[in-house]
Amino acid sequence: MTFAPVQPVFRWWCLWLFLLGLTACTRTSAPEAYVVTGPPATRGEAQPPCLHAQLPGRQRVLLSPPAGGWSGAPQAVVVMNAFRGEVKIRHGARERCGVLQDARTLDSRFLSGMGTVLVPDKGNQRPIEVEFEPSPMPLWRPLVRLGEPASVQRQDTLRFALRVASVAVMLALVVSALLTFMSTRERAFLSYALGASLFALWMALLSGLWAYPRPWFALGELSLRLVGALPAVLSALTVRMLAYHAAPRALAGRVRRGADWLALCGLGLAAMIVLVPEHWLAVASLGSELGFYLLCLAMAGMALVTMWRGEPGGATALTCVAPFLGVGLMEVAMPERLASWKVEAMLLSGCWLALTASMALTLRLGSLRRQRDEMRVLAQTDALTGLPNRRAALEQLSAISVSARRSGQPAAVGFLDIDHFKDINDVHGHEVGDQVLRAFARILRSTFRGADYVARMGGEEFLVVLPGASPEQAKARIESLSPLLATIGHTLRLPELRVTLSAGVTGVEADDVEIGPLLQRADAAMYAAKRAGRERVVLSGQPQG
């Protein structure tokens, strides 16, 4: 009844939204439904002037025409993996220059390298000249692509899409790891986020994406050194992670100490690559990459040993390094073929490693949570009877008491004690006493179900909490246990064994802010039942004759 005035307004809003949607659909279905944005161009694309003349030491590649000269068709030329300096493409009077570290200088038709389209005259015999700085990293050779413009552009777009996707996946994993760390406070995810961030930075530098749409940072020549140094850091972090995750148990200590030592060496090598004179850069870069391949091979061997021993973690470690082992094998067997797609191969391998490591961390988190839950259950469970123990009972009683006071619903608490339990132990032995306790717990579990809560408080004392029940109702239900208790002796094949209980019952009151007074009332009623002759249930505050 309270919301009746709102209903007409709500109906009018629904009608208005329906009419608005119908109008929008009618407009978009009309032939003139389109949108035009942007002003017309007033000038052509400005080409930056070339910075270099024909300097000594620069590599100069001549792309010769076919027999009979150029066909007169447009020719696309793209230079990739030139990690420093300016790239120049020239034919006759036509010249185009650009720097891969600054996308503003590049031809916008080509995204993964410095490229342009030339149209040599038909029959012209002059070669197309390509000039760039030599690579200071021996295993990262510049790539020159020549061909029909549409075909070259399609391949260039594919390369660019792979590079963008790789960096995007890595950044998504970084964000995911940080969010997981903030929710779980697991330091492993923070370490993973740091490693993945460095991997994303290396990917951006290697692929040239850090220069789109303009350079993110003014790194200059430092970008080249970071391309060589970051793999050493990443190798150190990767080896340490895999060693801690997949080392055989028998060798775990030595393997982890060795991984820590190799991690320090990797960090030292990275610092050396950043600081050494330029003529040492080639040696340092070569050692870093070859060392990484050897470490991957060692990690694969360790993973196989772990798998052979039937221990966990080996399959994950082998899966992580498998793509890099494939790249290393191609570097040895077919370096020319690898050079054409090496950047993309390394980026995809890095994404695979990061995804697999993220999955392993997530599984590890799940395993830790299961172990934590199991330990919590064990810490809150009585080993003999399988019932919740005193610690768990107090927590549950506090929660039920708060809920009952807030909702105004009744709740009853019963304190149960097995009569003459010491005599049972003295006459029949402690083993029979344990069997009596387990049988008593089974009867409680079968009698009290649903929202009712049963726990062992210690010794022969048990607690029963009945949400929604008054003390009188709880008293009647506890009294109904007597016929069931009488069967324990027969079940244990001890006809002379007689099991009875004394219990005290109280209800949750409005001023029971703490559970201490509540338990004291139930306990006092239970002792009143003992004094009155045992084998009975007494309500708190009930006068005893």
C-alpha positions as CSV (number, residue, x, y, z in Angstrom):
1,M,0.0,0.0,0.0
2,T,2.9,2.4,0.7
3,F,4.1,2.2,-2.9
4,A,0.8,2.7,-4.7
5,P,1.4,6.4,-5.6
6,V,4.7,5.4,-7.2
7,Q,3.2,2.8,-9.6
8,P,1.6,5.3,-12.1
9,V,4.8,7.3,-12.3
10,F,6.7,4.1,-13.0
11,R,4.3,3.2,-15.8
12,W,4.6,6.6,-17.4
13,W,8.4,6.2,-17.3
14,C,8.2,2.8,-19.0
15,L,5.9,4.3,-21.7
16,W,8.3,7.2,-22.3
17,L,11.3,4.9,-22.6
18,F,9.4,2.6,-25.0
19,L,8.5,5.6,-27.2
20,L,12.0,6.9,-27.1
21,G,13.4,3.5,-28.3
22,L,10.8,3.3,-31.0
23,T,11.7,6.8,-32.2
24,A,15.4,5.9,-32.3
25,C,14.8,2.7,-34.2
26,T,12.6,4.6,-36.8
27,R,15.4,7.2,-37.3
28,T,18.2,4.7,-37.7
29,S,16.1,2.8,-40.2
30,A,15.7,5.9,-42.5
31,P,18.0,6.1,-45.6
32,E,19.6,9.4,-44.4
33,A,20.6,8.0,-41.0
34,Y,24.3,8.6,-40.8
35,V,26.9,10.6,-38.8
36,V,29.8,12.6,-40.3
37,T,32.6,13.8,-38.0
38,G,35.8,15.6,-38.5
39,P,36.8,18.7,-40.6
40,P,38.2,18.4,-44.1
41,A,42.0,18.2,-44.5
42,T,43.8,21.5,-45.5
43,R,47.3,20.3,-45.9
44,G,49.2,17.1,-46.6
45,E,51.2,15.0,-44.1
46,A,54.4,16.7,-43.2
47,Q,57.5,14.5,-43.7
48,P,60.3,15.1,-41.3
49,P,63.7,15.9,-42.8
50,C,66.4,13.2,-42.7
51,L,68.9,13.6,-40.0
52,H,71.7,11.4,-41.3
53,A,73.9,11.7,-44.3
54,Q,75.8,8.6,-45.5
55,L,77.7,8.0,-42.3
56,P,80.4,5.4,-41.8
57,G,79.3,2.3,-39.9
58,R,75.6,2.5,-41.0
59,Q,74.3,-0.6,-42.8
60,R,73.2,0.0,-46.3
61,V,71.0,-2.5,-48.1
62,L,70.4,-2.3,-51.9
63,L,67.1,-3.8,-53.1
64,S,67.8,-4.6,-56.7
65,P,65.1,-4.5,-59.4
66,P,64.1,-7.7,-61.2
67,A,65.6,-8.5,-64.6
68,G,64.5,-5.9,-67.1
69,G,64.1,-3.2,-64.4
70,W,61.2,-2.2,-62.2
71,S,57.7,-3.0,-63.4
72,G,56.3,0.5,-62.7
73,A,54.0,-0.9,-60.0
74,P,54.2,0.6,-56.5
75,Q,56.7,-1.0,-54.2
76,A,56.3,-1.1,-50.4
77,V,59.5,-1.2,-48.2
78,V,59.3,-1.7,-44.5
79,V,62.3,-1.9,-42.0
80,M,61.7,-3.5,-38.6
81,N,63.8,-4.3,-35.6
82,A,66.0,-1.3,-36.0
83,F,66.2,-0.5,-32.3
84,R,68.2,2.7,-32.5
85,G,68.9,5.6,-34.9
86,E,67.1,6.7,-38.0
87,V,66.0,4.5,-40.9
88,K,66.2,5.9,-44.4
89,I,64.5,4.6,-47.5
90,R,65.5,6.2,-50.8
91,H,65.0,5.8,-54.5
92,G,66.2,8.6,-56.8
93,A,64.7,11.9,-55.6
94,R,62.2,10.1,-53.4
95,E,63.4,9.8,-49.8
96,R,61.6,8.9,-46.5
97,C,63.2,8.8,-43.0
98,G,61.9,7.8,-39.6
99,V,62.8,6.7,-36.1
100,L,61.1,3.6,-34.7
101,Q,61.4,5.2,-31.2
102,D,59.1,8.1,-32.3
103,A,56.0,7.1,-34.2
104,R,55.4,10.7,-35.2
105,T,58.2,10.3,-37.8
106,L,56.8,7.2,-39.4
107,D,54.5,6.6,-42.4
108,S,51.1,5.9,-40.8
109,R,50.4,3.2,-43.4
110,F,52.9,0.9,-41.6
111,L,52.6,0.3,-37.9
112,S,55.3,-2.2,-37.0
113,G,58.2,-0.6,-38.7
114,M,59.6,2.3,-40.7
115,G,58.0,2.0,-44.2
116,T,57.0,3.8,-47.3
117,V,55.6,3.2,-50.8
118,L,57.8,4.0,-53.8
119,V,56.8,3.9,-57.5
120,P,60.0,3.4,-59.6
121,D,59.6,4.2,-63.3
122,K,59.0,1.2,-65.5
123,G,62.4,-0.3,-66.7
124,N,64.3,1.8,-64.1
125,Q,67.4,-0.2,-63.0
126,R,68.4,1.9,-60.0
127,P,68.0,-0.1,-56.7
128,I,66.1,1.0,-53.7
129,E,68.5,2.1,-50.9
130,V,67.8,1.2,-47.3
131,E,70.0,2.6,-44.6
132,F,69.9,2.0,-40.8
133,E,72.1,1.7,-37.8
134,P,73.6,-1.8,-37.2
135,S,72.0,-3.8,-34.4
136,P,74.2,-3.9,-31.2
137,M,72.4,-7.1,-30.2
138,P,73.7,-10.0,-32.4
139,L,70.6,-12.2,-32.1
140,W,68.2,-9.4,-33.0
141,R,68.7,-8.7,-36.6
142,P,66.9,-5.9,-38.5
143,L,64.3,-7.1,-41.0
144,V,63.7,-5.5,-44.4
145,R,60.4,-6.4,-46.2
146,L,59.8,-5.6,-49.9
147,G,56.6,-6.4,-51.8
148,E,53.3,-5.3,-53.2
149,P,51.8,-2.6,-50.9
150,A,48.5,-4.4,-50.0
151,S,50.3,-7.6,-49.1
152,V,52.9,-5.9,-47.1
153,Q,50.3,-3.8,-45.3
154,R,48.3,-6.9,-44.4
155,Q,51.3,-8.6,-42.9
156,D,52.3,-5.4,-41.1
157,T,48.8,-5.1,-39.6
158,L,49.0,-8.7,-38.5
159,R,52.3,-8.0,-36.7
160,F,51.0,-4.9,-35.1
161,A,47.8,-6.7,-33.9
162,L,49.9,-9.5,-32.3
163,R,52.1,-7.0,-30.6
164,V,49.2,-4.9,-29.2
165,A,47.4,-8.0,-28.1
166,S,50.5,-9.3,-26.3
167,V,51.0,-6.1,-24.4
168,A,47.3,-5.8,-23.6
169,V,47.2,-9.3,-22.2
170,M,50.2,-8.6,-20.1
171,L,48.7,-5.4,-18.7
172,A,45.5,-7.2,-18.0
173,L,47.4,-9.8,-16.0
174,V,49.1,-7.1,-14.0
175,V,45.8,-5.5,-13.1
176,S,44.3,-8.9,-12.2
177,A,47.3,-9.7,-10.0
178,L,47.1,-6.4,-8.2
179,L,43.4,-6.8,-7.6
180,T,44.0,-10.3,-6.3
181,F,46.8,-9.0,-4.0
182,M,44.5,-6.3,-2.6
183,S,41.8,-8.9,-1.8
184,T,44.0,-11.7,-0.5
185,R,47.2,-9.9,0.7
186,E,49.2,-12.8,-0.9
187,R,52.7,-11.4,-1.5
188,A,53.2,-13.8,-4.4
189,F,50.7,-11.9,-6.5
190,L,52.5,-8.6,-5.8
191,S,55.7,-10.2,-7.0
192,Y,53.9,-11.5,-10.0
193,A,52.5,-8.1,-10.8
194,L,56.0,-6.6,-10.6
195,G,57.5,-9.2,-12.9
196,A,54.5,-8.9,-15.4
197,S,54.9,-5.1,-15.4
198,L,58.6,-5.4,-16.3
199,F,57.6,-7.9,-19.0
200,A,55.0,-5.5,-20.4
201,L,57.6,-2.7,-20.5
202,W,60.1,-5.0,-22.3
203,M,57.4,-6.0,-24.8
204,A,56.5,-2.4,-25.4
205,L,60.2,-1.5,-26.0
206,L,60.9,-4.5,-28.1
207,S,57.8,-4.1,-30.3
208,G,58.0,-0.3,-30.6
209,L,54.6,0.2,-29.0
210,W,56.2,2.5,-26.4
211,A,56.4,5.1,-29.2
212,Y,52.7,5.1,-30.1
213,P,51.1,7.5,-30.5
214,R,54.2,9.3,-29.2
215,P,57.0,8.2,-26.9
216,W,55.7,7.5,-23.4
217,F,59.1,8.4,-21.8
218,A,62.1,10.3,-23.1
219,L,64.4,7.3,-22.9
220,G,66.6,8.0,-25.9
221,E,69.5,5.5,-26.1
222,L,68.5,4.0,-22.8
223,S,65.6,2.2,-24.5
224,L,68.1,0.1,-26.4
225,R,69.9,-0.9,-23.3
226,L,66.7,-1.7,-21.5
227,V,65.7,-4.0,-24.4
228,G,68.9,-6.0,-23.6
229,A,68.8,-5.6,-19.8
230,L,65.2,-6.4,-18.9
231,P,65.5,-10.0,-20.2
232,A,68.2,-10.6,-17.6
233,V,65.9,-9.4,-14.8
234,L,63.0,-11.4,-16.2
235,S,65.1,-14.5,-16.5
236,A,66.1,-14.1,-12.8
237,L,62.5,-13.7,-11.7
238,T,61.3,-16.6,-13.9
239,V,63.9,-19.0,-12.7
240,R,63.4,-18.2,-9.1
241,M,59.6,-18.6,-9.4
242,L,59.9,-21.9,-11.2
243,A,62.5,-23.2,-8.8
244,Y,60.3,-22.4,-5.8
245,H,57.3,-23.9,-7.5
246,A,58.6,-27.1,-9.2
247,A,61.8,-28.1,-7.4
248,P,61.9,-31.8,-6.4
249,R,61.4,-32.1,-2.7
250,A,64.6,-33.9,-2.1
251,L,66.6,-31.1,-3.8
252,A,64.3,-28.2,-2.9
253,G,66.7,-26.5,-0.5
254,R,69.8,-26.6,-2.8
255,V,67.7,-25.7,-5.9
256,R,66.1,-22.7,-4.2
257,R,69.5,-21.4,-2.9
258,G,70.9,-21.8,-6.4
259,A,67.9,-19.9,-7.8
260,D,68.4,-17.1,-5.4
261,W,72.1,-16.9,-6.4
262,L,71.2,-16.9,-10.1
263,A,68.6,-14.2,-9.5
264,L,71.3,-12.0,-8.0
265,C,73.5,-12.8,-11.0
266,G,70.7,-11.8,-13.4
267,L,70.2,-8.5,-11.6
268,G,73.9,-7.9,-11.8
269,L,74.0,-8.7,-15.5
270,A,71.1,-6.3,-16.1
271,A,72.9,-3.5,-14.3
272,M,76.1,-4.3,-16.4
273,I,74.1,-4.1,-19.7
274,V,72.8,-0.6,-18.7
275,L,76.2,0.7,-17.6
276,V,78.9,-1.0,-19.7
277,P,80.5,0.9,-22.7
278,E,78.7,0.4,-26.0
279,H,81.4,-1.9,-27.5
280,W,80.6,-4.4,-24.7
281,L,76.9,-4.3,-25.2
282,A,76.9,-7.0,-27.9
283,V,78.7,-9.5,-25.7
284,A,76.4,-8.7,-22.7
285,S,73.3,-9.0,-24.8
286,L,74.4,-12.3,-26.4
287,G,75.3,-13.8,-23.0
288,S,72.0,-12.7,-21.5
289,E,69.9,-14.4,-24.2
290,L,72.0,-17.5,-24.5
291,G,72.0,-17.8,-20.7
292,F,68.2,-17.5,-20.7
293,Y,67.9,-20.4,-23.1
294,L,70.2,-22.5,-21.0
295,L,68.3,-21.7,-17.9
296,C,65.0,-22.7,-19.6
297,L,66.6,-26.0,-20.6
298,A,67.7,-26.5,-17.0
299,M,64.2,-25.7,-15.7
300,A,62.8,-28.2,-18.2
301,G,65.1,-30.9,-16.9
302,M,64.2,-30.1,-13.3
303,A,60.5,-30.2,-14.2
304,L,60.9,-33.7,-15.9
305,V,62.6,-35.0,-12.7
306,T,59.7,-33.6,-10.6
307,M,57.2,-35.2,-12.9
308,W,59.0,-38.5,-12.9
309,R,58.9,-38.5,-9.1
310,G,55.2,-37.9,-9.1
311,E,55.5,-34.5,-7.3
312,P,53.3,-31.5,-8.2
313,G,54.5,-28.4,-10.1
314,G,56.7,-30.1,-12.7
315,A,54.1,-30.0,-15.5
316,T,53.4,-26.4,-14.9
317,A,57.1,-25.5,-15.0
318,L,57.6,-27.4,-18.2
319,T,54.6,-25.8,-19.8
320,C,55.9,-22.3,-18.9
321,V,59.3,-22.7,-20.6
322,A,58.3,-24.9,-23.6
323,P,57.7,-22.0,-26.0
324,F,61.1,-20.4,-25.1
325,L,62.8,-23.7,-25.7
326,G,61.1,-23.8,-29.2
327,V,62.4,-20.3,-29.9
328,G,65.9,-21.3,-28.8
329,L,65.8,-24.4,-31.0
330,M,64.9,-22.3,-34.0
331,E,67.7,-19.9,-33.2
332,V,70.1,-22.7,-33.6
333,A,68.5,-24.7,-36.4
334,M,66.8,-22.0,-38.6
335,P,67.9,-18.5,-37.5
336,E,66.9,-16.8,-40.8
337,R,63.4,-18.1,-40.6
338,L,63.1,-17.1,-37.0
339,A,64.4,-13.6,-37.6
340,S,61.3,-12.8,-39.7
341,W,58.9,-13.3,-36.7
342,K,61.2,-13.4,-33.7
343,V,59.7,-10.3,-32.0
344,E,56.2,-11.8,-32.2
345,A,57.5,-15.2,-31.1
346,M,59.1,-13.8,-28.0
347,L,56.0,-11.7,-27.2
348,L,53.6,-14.7,-27.5
349,S,56.0,-16.9,-25.5
350,G,56.1,-14.2,-22.8
351,C,52.3,-14.1,-22.7
352,W,52.1,-17.8,-22.5
353,L,54.6,-17.8,-19.6
354,A,52.6,-15.1,-17.8
355,L,49.3,-16.8,-18.3
356,T,50.6,-20.2,-17.1
357,A,52.2,-18.6,-14.1
358,S,49.0,-16.8,-13.3
359,M,47.1,-20.0,-13.5
360,A,49.6,-21.7,-11.2
361,L,49.4,-18.9,-8.7
362,T,45.6,-19.1,-8.7
363,L,45.7,-22.8,-8.2
364,R,48.2,-22.3,-5.4
365,L,45.9,-19.7,-3.8
366,G,43.0,-22.2,-4.0
367,S,45.2,-24.9,-2.4
368,L,46.2,-22.5,0.4
369,R,42.6,-21.6,1.0
370,R,41.6,-25.2,1.2
371,Q,44.4,-26.0,3.6
372,R,43.4,-22.9,5.7
373,D,39.8,-24.1,5.7
374,E,40.8,-27.6,6.6
375,M,43.0,-26.3,9.4
376,R,40.2,-24.0,10.6
377,V,37.8,-27.0,10.7
378,L,40.4,-29.1,12.6
379,A,41.0,-26.2,15.0
380,Q,37.2,-26.0,15.7
381,T,36.3,-29.7,15.7
382,D,36.5,-32.1,18.6
383,A,38.7,-35.0,17.5
384,L,36.8,-37.7,19.5
385,T,33.2,-36.9,18.7
386,G,33.5,-34.9,15.4
387,L,31.3,-32.2,17.0
388,P,32.4,-28.5,17.1
389,N,34.6,-27.8,20.0
390,R,34.4,-25.2,22.7
391,R,36.0,-22.5,20.6
392,A,33.7,-22.9,17.7
393,A,30.7,-23.2,20.1
394,L,31.4,-19.9,21.7
395,E,31.7,-18.2,18.3
396,Q,28.4,-19.7,17.1
397,L,26.6,-18.9,20.3
398,S,27.7,-15.3,20.1
399,A,26.4,-15.0,16.5
400,I,23.0,-16.7,17.4
401,S,22.6,-14.5,20.5
402,V,23.2,-11.3,18.5
403,S,20.8,-12.4,15.7
404,A,18.1,-13.3,18.3
405,R,18.3,-10.0,20.1
406,R,18.2,-8.0,16.8
407,S,15.3,-9.9,15.4
408,G,13.4,-10.3,18.6
409,Q,13.0,-14.0,18.0
410,P,13.5,-16.5,20.9
411,A,16.6,-18.7,21.2
412,A,17.3,-21.3,23.9
413,V,20.6,-22.7,25.2
414,G,21.0,-26.0,26.9
415,F,24.0,-27.2,28.9
416,L,24.2,-31.0,29.0
417,D,26.3,-33.2,31.3
418,I,26.5,-37.1,31.3
419,D,25.7,-38.3,34.8
420,H,28.3,-40.3,36.7
421,F,30.7,-40.3,33.7
422,K,33.7,-40.7,36.0
423,D,32.2,-44.0,37.3
424,I,31.7,-45.2,33.8
425,N,35.5,-44.7,33.2
426,D,36.4,-46.3,36.5
427,V,34.2,-49.4,36.1
428,H,34.4,-50.0,32.3
429,G,37.6,-48.3,31.3
430,H,38.4,-45.1,29.3
431,E,37.9,-46.9,26.0
432,V,34.2,-47.6,26.9
433,G,34.0,-44.0,28.1
434,D,35.1,-42.8,24.7
435,Q,32.6,-45.0,23.0
436,V,29.8,-43.5,25.3
437,L,30.9,-40.0,24.3
438,R,30.8,-40.9,20.6
439,A,27.4,-42.6,20.9
440,F,26.1,-39.6,22.9
441,A,27.3,-37.2,20.1
442,R,25.6,-39.4,17.4
443,I,22.3,-39.2,19.3
444,L,22.6,-35.4,19.6
445,R,23.3,-35.0,15.9
446,S,20.3,-37.2,15.0
447,T,18.0,-35.4,17.3
448,F,19.0,-31.8,16.7
449,R,19.1,-30.8,13.1
450,G,18.6,-27.9,10.8
451,A,19.3,-24.6,12.5
452,D,20.0,-26.3,15.8
453,Y,23.6,-26.3,16.9
454,V,25.4,-29.0,19.0
455,A,29.0,-28.9,20.4
456,R,31.2,-30.6,22.9
457,M,32.4,-28.1,25.5
458,G,34.9,-30.5,27.1
459,G,34.9,-33.7,29.1
460,E,31.4,-35.0,29.3
461,E,29.7,-31.6,28.9
462,F,27.8,-30.6,25.7
463,L,26.1,-27.5,24.5
464,V,22.9,-27.3,22.5
465,V,21.6,-24.0,20.9
466,L,18.1,-23.9,19.5
467,P,17.3,-20.7,17.5
468,G,13.6,-19.9,17.4
469,A,12.8,-22.1,20.4
470,S,11.7,-21.1,23.8
471,P,13.3,-22.5,26.9
472,E,10.2,-24.7,27.5
473,Q,10.4,-26.1,24.0
474,A,14.1,-26.8,24.4
475,K,13.5,-28.5,27.7
476,A,11.0,-30.8,26.1
477,R,13.3,-31.7,23.3
478,I,16.3,-32.5,25.6
479,E,14.0,-34.6,27.8
480,S,13.2,-36.6,24.6
481,L,16.8,-37.8,24.6
482,S,16.3,-40.2,27.6
483,P,14.8,-43.2,25.6
484,L,17.7,-42.9,23.1
485,L,20.3,-42.8,25.8
486,A,18.9,-46.0,27.3
487,T,19.9,-47.8,24.1
488,I,23.7,-47.0,24.4
489,G,24.4,-49.9,26.8
490,H,22.7,-52.4,24.5
491,T,24.6,-51.0,21.5
492,L,27.9,-51.4,23.3
493,R,26.9,-54.9,24.5
494,L,27.0,-53.7,28.1
495,P,23.5,-54.3,29.5
496,E,24.5,-53.1,32.9
497,L,25.6,-49.7,31.5
498,R,23.0,-47.0,32.1
499,V,23.6,-43.5,30.5
500,T,21.6,-40.5,31.7
501,L,22.1,-36.8,31.5
502,S,21.5,-33.6,33.6
503,A,20.8,-30.4,31.7
504,G,20.2,-26.8,32.4
505,V,18.2,-24.6,29.9
506,T,18.0,-20.8,29.6
507,G,16.8,-18.4,26.9
508,V,18.5,-15.4,25.3
509,E,17.4,-12.2,27.0
510,A,17.4,-8.7,25.7
511,D,20.3,-7.6,28.0
512,D,22.6,-10.6,27.0
513,V,25.2,-8.3,25.3
514,E,27.8,-10.8,26.2
515,I,27.5,-14.6,26.2
516,G,29.1,-15.0,29.6
517,P,25.9,-14.4,31.6
518,L,24.0,-16.6,29.2
519,L,26.4,-19.5,29.8
520,Q,26.4,-18.9,33.5
521,R,22.6,-19.2,33.7
522,A,22.6,-22.5,31.7
523,D,25.5,-23.9,33.8
524,A,23.9,-22.9,37.0
525,A,20.6,-24.6,35.9
526,M,22.6,-27.7,35.0
527,Y,24.2,-27.9,38.5
528,A,20.8,-27.4,40.0
529,A,19.7,-30.5,38.1
530,K,22.7,-32.4,39.5
531,R,21.8,-31.3,43.1
532,A,18.2,-32.3,42.6
533,G,19.2,-35.9,41.9
534,R,20.4,-35.9,38.3
535,E,18.6,-37.4,35.3
536,R,16.5,-34.3,34.7
537,V,16.3,-31.0,32.8
538,V,16.0,-27.7,34.8
539,L,15.0,-24.3,33.5
540,S,17.1,-21.3,34.6
541,G,15.3,-19.5,37.4
542,Q,12.9,-22.5,38.0
543,P,12.5,-23.1,41.7
544,Q,13.7,-26.5,42.9
545,G,11.9,-28.5,45.5
